[in-house]
Amino acid sequence: MTEPAQIDIEPTVRCNLKCPYCQHTFWRRSAEDMSFDSFKTILDMIPGLQRIKLQGIGEPLLCKDLPLMIGESSRRKIDTFLYTNGTCLNDTTVHAIFENGLKEMCISCDHYDPEVLKILRPGLEFEHYRKGIKKALELSRQSGAKVQAWSLFTRPLANNFSQFIDFVKDLGFTHVTFQTSLTSWGSAVDISTFIPSDAEIASCMAEAKNKNSSEFCVDFSSTNNFDSTNPCLWPFYYSFISCDGYVQPCCIISDPGRFTLGNLKKKRFSNIWNSSEMIQFRRTIQTRRLHDFCKRCYGCTEKSGVGPT
């Protein structure tokens, strides 16, 4: 099968926050940050790459080699996309990533109230965070990079939706995407208290229509929207590679302790991508004999058995 044109690469599993709905807060996994040499080896293994998303369970900007990775991708004419929690944005990091050719960045932006953020994002220093975002937006306009806010649609945000939109605009964003589906990332973390009701989501989506304009865009995104007519395409066209070289079926199942297809320290990417294990995994999607960790994205709640048809 043709190798993917887009992959996710995880620079680090380290994070400086303790978000209560993230598996990172509760797991025991540890690994060294991905080195620049390892990153180049991955790019050598997949010569047809056109786009790389630098993200994972950790905060990418904690990886010291991240600017070099962006620069190497740019040198090879591969577009690079970064997800960050925004807490490490400052003059030094912002200049480094944009000067090395970053094309796009999503910054997590989950509430406007510092007191609420102490619950949602423990460890976030609000004023430093706010200044870092403004600096990133300023330099992105100079470099031509696209930067948007990415907001996890929790119940506290839903209850303060209009004020939050005003906050995002005041920071300087022109685009915000709300992720309406929270995932446990295949772990046993209980996230139910943070999940808004369907009615709350619908109400905010209706309100958002009045916020859209030629100068400001509001989007909604969900991962729980796969079915027989709209199947998951991840194992067919994309891949996720962990900071320690594990090849994963997608960014949701990024923890190799739960499931993995192989490690690049032992096999070449092409051998893993075309392996019997990968072929079998694709068949679970095609036949709807889903792994338990795939069922949430298909809107399933059962723990075993056949997925939706």
Backbone torsions as a table, in degrees:
resi	resn	phi	psi	omega
1	MET	NA	142.3	-179.5
2	THR	-58.3	134.3	-178.9
3	GLU	-69.2	154.8	-174.0
4	PRO	-67.8	149.9	174.4
5	ALA	-91.5	-13.6	179.2
6	GLN	-135.2	135.0	175.2
7	ILE	-137.3	159.4	169.2
8	ASP	-100.5	135.8	175.8
9	ILE	-124.2	131.1	-178.6
10	GLU	-95.8	110.3	-179.0
11	PRO	-70.8	-31.3	-175.9
12	THR	-159.0	155.8	170.7
13	VAL	-103.3	2.9	178.0
14	ARG	-78.9	144.3	176.2
15	CYS	-143.9	149.1	-177.7
16	ASN	-100.9	5.5	178.0
17	LEU	-118.1	165.1	-179.8
18	LYS	-128.9	59.9	-176.6
19	CYS	-66.0	130.8	-173.1
20	PRO	-70.6	-13.8	-179.7
21	TYR	-104.2	8.5	-178.8
22	CYS	-108.0	137.4	-179.2
23	GLN	-64.7	-24.0	-178.8
24	HIS	-58.4	-34.0	-178.8
25	THR	-64.2	-24.5	-171.6
26	PHE	-115.4	-14.0	-173.7
27	TRP	-84.9	174.1	-178.9
28	ARG	-116.1	7.0	-177.7
29	ARG	-67.9	137.5	174.6
30	SER	-141.1	150.9	179.6
31	ALA	-164.6	154.3	175.7
32	GLU	-68.4	148.8	173.9
33	ASP	-59.0	150.6	175.2
34	MET	-66.7	134.7	178.5
35	SER	-87.0	161.6	178.0
36	PHE	-62.0	-39.0	178.9
37	ASP	-63.6	-41.2	178.5
38	SER	-64.6	-39.4	178.6
39	PHE	-60.9	-46.0	179.5
40	LYS	-63.5	-36.3	178.6
41	THR	-62.6	-40.7	178.0
42	ILE	-62.3	-44.6	179.5
43	LEU	-63.2	-36.5	177.3
44	ASP	-64.6	-34.7	-177.8
45	MET	-72.6	-23.7	-176.0
46	ILE	-125.9	75.4	-170.9
47	PRO	-66.1	-17.4	-178.3
48	GLY	-90.2	11.7	-177.5
49	LEU	-62.4	137.6	176.6
50	GLN	-117.5	-22.2	-174.2
51	ARG	-150.6	136.5	176.9
52	ILE	-127.1	131.7	173.4
53	LYS	-105.9	118.6	179.9
54	LEU	-91.8	102.4	-179.1
55	GLN	-163.0	165.6	176.9
56	GLY	179.2	-157.2	178.9
57	ILE	-76.8	-27.9	178.3
58	GLY	-86.3	176.7	176.5
59	GLU	-90.9	111.4	-173.4
60	PRO	-53.8	-36.0	-175.5
61	LEU	-71.1	-5.9	173.6
62	LEU	-79.0	-14.7	179.2
63	CYS	-82.7	118.7	-174.2
64	LYS	-64.2	-25.7	-177.6
65	ASP	-89.0	4.7	-175.9
66	LEU	-57.5	-47.4	178.5
67	PRO	-59.0	-37.4	177.5
68	LEU	-64.5	-37.9	178.4
69	MET	-63.4	-43.9	178.6
70	ILE	-62.7	-43.8	179.3
71	GLY	-62.6	-40.2	179.4
72	GLU	-66.5	-41.6	177.2
73	SER	-61.3	-44.4	-179.9
74	SER	-62.2	-41.4	179.4
75	ARG	-60.1	-34.2	179.6
76	ARG	-89.4	7.9	179.7
77	LYS	62.3	37.9	174.3
78	ILE	-105.9	122.9	178.8
79	ASP	-68.8	135.9	-177.3
80	THR	-117.8	134.0	-175.2
81	PHE	-124.0	130.4	-175.2
82	LEU	-119.7	134.0	168.5
83	TYR	-106.2	130.9	-179.6
84	THR	-141.4	151.3	175.5
85	ASN	-80.0	-4.3	172.9
86	GLY	84.9	-8.8	-173.5
87	THR	-76.5	-18.7	-178.4
88	CYS	-101.5	8.4	178.8
89	LEU	-76.5	123.1	175.5
90	ASN	-152.2	-178.7	-176.9
91	ASP	-54.0	-44.4	-175.8
92	THR	-67.2	-52.5	-176.2
93	THR	-67.6	-39.2	-178.2
94	VAL	-65.0	-45.7	177.3
95	HIS	-60.8	-41.7	-175.7
96	ALA	-63.2	-43.7	-175.3
97	ILE	-75.0	-37.3	-179.1
98	PHE	-77.3	-36.1	178.0
99	GLU	-66.8	-24.0	178.1
100	ASN	-89.2	0.6	170.2
101	GLY	102.9	21.8	176.9
102	LEU	-58.8	133.8	-177.4
103	LYS	-94.1	-39.6	-176.4
104	GLU	-143.7	152.4	176.9
105	MET	-148.8	136.0	171.0
106	CYS	-109.9	128.9	179.4
107	ILE	-111.6	124.2	178.0
108	SER	-62.8	129.5	-177.6
109	CYS	-145.3	100.8	-165.2
110	ASP	-113.6	-7.8	175.3
111	HIS	-173.1	163.8	179.6
112	TYR	-103.2	-14.4	-174.8
113	ASP	-94.7	117.6	-179.9
114	PRO	-56.4	-31.6	-179.6
115	GLU	-70.9	-38.7	176.8
116	VAL	-68.6	-38.1	179.2
117	LEU	-65.4	-23.6	174.6
118	LYS	-64.2	-25.1	177.3
119	ILE	-90.1	-46.1	-177.3
120	LEU	-75.0	-37.0	-175.2
121	ARG	-132.9	64.4	-179.4
122	PRO	-56.4	128.3	-178.2
123	GLY	108.3	-12.1	-178.7
124	LEU	-79.7	126.0	175.1
125	GLU	-94.1	106.7	-164.8
126	PHE	-59.3	-48.5	-174.6
127	GLU	-67.2	-40.0	175.3
128	HIS	-62.1	-42.7	179.2
129	TYR	-61.6	-46.6	-179.1
130	ARG	-62.5	-45.2	-179.9
131	LYS	-65.3	-38.2	179.7
132	GLY	-64.1	-40.2	178.2
133	ILE	-63.9	-45.2	-179.9
134	LYS	-61.3	-38.4	178.5
135	LYS	-66.0	-41.7	179.8
136	ALA	-63.1	-42.2	179.8
137	LEU	-66.7	-37.3	178.2
138	GLU	-61.9	-49.2	-177.5
139	LEU	-73.7	-28.6	178.7
140	SER	-65.1	-34.7	178.4
141	ARG	-66.9	-31.9	179.0
142	GLN	-75.1	-36.3	-176.3
143	SER	-88.0	-17.3	-177.8
144	GLY	87.6	5.8	178.5
145	ALA	-74.6	151.8	178.2
146	LYS	-93.8	126.6	178.9
147	VAL	-129.5	129.5	178.3
148	GLN	-134.8	162.1	174.4
149	ALA	-86.3	139.0	175.5
150	TRP	-121.8	117.7	-171.3
151	SER	-117.2	123.7	174.2
152	LEU	-75.6	119.3	-170.7
153	PHE	-81.9	83.4	179.1
154	THR	-91.6	169.7	178.9
155	ARG	-60.7	-43.3	177.4
156	PRO	-59.6	-35.7	178.5
157	LEU	-70.1	-41.6	179.9
158	ALA	-59.9	-34.9	-178.7
159	ASN	-74.9	-11.4	-178.4
160	ASN	-134.6	41.1	-169.1
161	PHE	-63.0	-50.4	-176.0
162	SER	-62.6	-42.8	178.9
163	GLN	-64.0	-35.7	179.9
164	PHE	-66.6	-42.0	178.0
165	ILE	-59.1	-42.5	178.0
166	ASP	-61.8	-39.3	179.0
167	PHE	-63.3	-45.0	-179.5
168	VAL	-63.0	-42.0	177.5
169	LYS	-63.7	-41.0	-178.8
170	ASP	-64.1	-33.1	177.1
171	LEU	-65.6	-27.6	-179.9
172	GLY	117.2	2.2	178.2
173	PHE	-70.2	147.7	173.4
174	THR	-114.9	-0.3	-176.8
175	HIS	-149.9	129.8	175.1
176	VAL	-134.3	135.4	175.4
177	THR	-115.5	130.3	178.1
178	PHE	-101.0	121.0	175.9
179	GLN	-87.4	106.6	-172.5
180	THR	-84.9	-10.2	179.0
181	SER	-112.3	121.5	174.8
182	LEU	-91.1	141.5	179.5
183	THR	-123.6	147.8	176.6
184	SER	-86.5	3.8	178.0
185	TRP	55.4	36.8	177.6
186	GLY	77.0	7.4	-178.2
187	SER	-103.5	-180.0	-178.1
188	ALA	-96.3	14.0	-178.8
189	VAL	-65.7	130.9	179.0
190	ASP	-85.4	111.8	-177.4
191	ILE	-111.9	9.5	-171.5
192	SER	-60.2	-34.1	-176.7
193	THR	-69.4	-16.1	-178.4
194	PHE	-97.4	-8.4	-173.6
195	ILE	-86.0	119.8	177.8
196	PRO	-72.0	159.7	179.0
197	SER	-75.7	163.6	176.7
198	ASP	-60.3	-36.2	-179.6
199	ALA	-66.1	-39.7	178.2
200	GLU	-65.0	-41.4	178.4
201	ILE	-63.3	-46.2	-179.3
202	ALA	-61.8	-40.0	179.7
203	SER	-63.0	-44.7	-179.6
204	CYS	-69.8	-34.4	177.4
205	MET	-65.1	-37.8	177.4
206	ALA	-66.5	-40.8	179.0
207	GLU	-65.6	-34.4	-177.5
208	ALA	-63.9	-27.8	179.6
209	LYS	-59.1	-31.6	179.6
210	ASN	-80.6	-12.6	-179.3
211	LYS	-91.6	-20.6	-178.4
212	ASN	-71.4	141.1	177.2
213	SER	-155.9	-178.7	177.9
214	SER	-68.5	-20.0	-178.8
215	GLU	-100.0	-14.3	-175.4
216	PHE	-145.3	131.4	-175.9
217	CYS	-120.6	132.8	176.2
218	VAL	-116.6	124.9	177.5
219	ASP	-120.9	158.1	173.5
220	PHE	-125.5	138.6	-178.0
221	SER	-132.5	145.6	177.8
222	SER	-140.1	140.7	175.4
223	THR	-92.1	-12.9	-176.1
224	ASN	-93.4	51.8	-173.9
225	ASN	-130.0	20.9	179.1
226	PHE	-89.8	147.7	174.2
227	ASP	-157.1	-169.1	-175.1
228	SER	-65.2	-28.2	179.3
229	THR	-91.5	-14.4	-180.0
230	ASN	-135.6	71.6	-174.5
231	PRO	-75.3	160.0	174.4
232	CYS	-65.5	131.5	-178.3
233	LEU	-103.3	-3.7	-175.5
234	TRP	-49.8	-55.9	-173.9
235	PRO	-69.6	-7.3	-179.8
236	PHE	-98.5	-29.1	-172.0
237	TYR	-130.4	-12.5	-175.1
238	TYR	-134.8	173.1	175.6
239	SER	-157.4	159.8	176.3
240	PHE	-122.3	131.8	179.2
241	ILE	-120.9	122.3	-177.1
242	SER	-75.0	166.4	-176.6
243	CYS	-63.1	-22.8	177.9
244	ASP	-105.3	21.2	168.0
245	GLY	91.4	6.6	178.5
246	TYR	-79.3	136.0	177.6
247	VAL	-95.1	118.9	-175.2
248	GLN	-111.7	155.2	-178.3
249	PRO	-68.0	-26.1	179.6
250	CYS	-166.3	176.6	-178.5
251	CYS	-75.1	-20.0	178.4
252	ILE	-72.4	-43.4	177.2
253	ILE	-97.5	68.1	-177.1
254	SER	-90.4	-7.8	-178.0
255	ASP	-90.8	108.4	-179.1
256	PRO	-66.4	-12.7	175.8
257	GLY	-68.5	-21.4	178.1
258	ARG	-93.7	-38.1	-177.5
259	PHE	-169.0	142.8	174.6
260	THR	-152.7	157.5	178.8
261	LEU	-102.6	-10.2	178.8
262	GLY	146.8	175.3	-177.2
263	ASN	-126.6	137.6	-176.0
264	LEU	-72.1	-10.3	175.1
265	LYS	-77.3	-15.4	-178.4
266	LYS	-114.0	-28.8	-178.0
267	LYS	-137.0	153.7	173.3
268	ARG	-73.2	154.8	-177.8
269	PHE	-58.6	-42.9	-178.4
270	SER	-59.3	-36.3	179.2
271	ASN	-68.4	-35.7	177.4
272	ILE	-73.7	-43.5	-177.7
273	TRP	-61.3	-31.3	-179.1
274	ASN	-108.7	15.9	-177.6
275	SER	-73.9	163.2	177.0
276	SER	-63.6	-32.7	178.1
277	GLU	-64.3	-41.2	179.6
278	MET	-70.3	-39.0	177.7
279	ILE	-61.9	-43.2	178.7
280	GLN	-64.3	-38.9	178.9
281	PHE	-63.4	-42.0	177.7
282	ARG	-60.4	-36.5	179.6
283	ARG	-65.6	-30.8	177.7
284	THR	-63.9	-31.0	176.1
285	ILE	-75.5	-44.5	-176.6
286	GLN	-66.3	-35.3	-177.5
287	THR	-96.6	-3.6	-176.8
288	ARG	64.4	20.8	170.7
289	ARG	-88.2	70.7	-167.3
290	LEU	-75.8	144.9	166.8
291	HIS	-63.9	152.7	179.8
292	ASP	-55.6	-38.4	-176.5
293	PHE	-74.0	-10.2	176.0
294	CYS	-89.3	-19.0	-168.9
295	LYS	-68.8	-30.1	179.8
296	ARG	-62.5	-38.2	179.3
297	CYS	-69.6	-16.8	175.4
298	TYR	-99.4	10.3	178.0
299	GLY	75.9	17.4	-179.8
300	CYS	-93.0	149.9	175.7
301	THR	-119.2	-11.5	-179.2
302	GLU	-69.3	154.6	-175.7
303	LYS	-92.8	-15.1	-178.7
304	SER	-156.1	174.8	178.8
305	GLY	93.9	-170.2	-175.2
306	VAL	-81.2	139.5	178.4
307	GLY	-78.6	-175.5	-177.0
308	PRO	-65.4	149.9	179.5
309	THR	-119.1	NA	NA
